Amino acid sequence: MSQIIIKTPEQIEGIRKSSQLAGNTLKYISDFVKEGVSTLYLDKLVEKYIRDHGAIPAPLNYHGFPKSCCISLNEVICHGIPDEKTILKNGDILNIDVTTILDGYYGDTSTMFTIGDVSEAAEKLVEDTEHALYLGIEQVKPGNYFGNIGFMIGRYAKAKKYSVVYEFCGHGVGIDFHEEPQVEHICPKNSGSKMKAGMIFTIEPMINLGKARAIIDEKDGWTARTIDKKLSAQFEHTILVTEDGYEILSDVGDYEIFK
């Protein structure tokens, strides 16, 4: 098993800048997420914004992924591939997942958007999933167990009668796209290794209205959907363990996610 990388101050600063760019990309694209636009249109805007800021979209050609970001609608849990046929419509919920490579450093973040008149259940799922993310983030501090992130997320989701996707997880990030550790979103209390200052990783809970299982599209090999076609939501931030807690590296302030 690979070691969890403790980042140097220079690396932390580089990862912080890349994470801020990833966050600002989501803030930028939020103005264009509206009924009637295609997911491919959004993807092209994401790529242009990232490249205009001197960076590269990390998903593009990563293990054959064909686009610059992941856009996952409704029952798609993650890794949705933008295309010209998928047009946003009233009532949709969607996740846009952006990862940037700036000066060799990676930043990773995602957020949900809702289009027009979404159902009450969909709106609540989005709100509760964001809350679950922050419950997980609050567990980040030196000496705490990684499993407590998933314990808090899982306990909250269960209380709300949701399920937590276990087939995908958060991950170390910064020097590479995916590093150790794997950050599970449903775990026993006080399980896993302990956090240390200088570690950087994502927390990205995927919460479902129905069953937790995912099915991968056989044709594209990427798109992960809920097994029962019920809605899924996800939020993600890149987190640094500091000497006394955490810093959300990809946090660039609030922007409108309900359209």
Secondary structure, 3 states (H helix, E strand, C coil): CCCCCCCCHHHHHHHHHHHHHHHHHHHHHHHHCCCCCEHHHHHHHHHHHHHHCCEEECCCCHHHCCCCCEEEECCEEECCCCCCCCECCCCCEEEEEEEEEECCEEEEEEEEEECCCCCHHHHHHHHHHHHHHHHHHCCCCCCCECHHHHHHHHHHHHHCCCEECCCCCEEECCCCCCEEEEECCCCCCCCCCECCCCCEEEECCEEECCCCCEEECCCCCCCEEECCCCCEEECEEEEEECCCCEEECCCCCCCCCEC
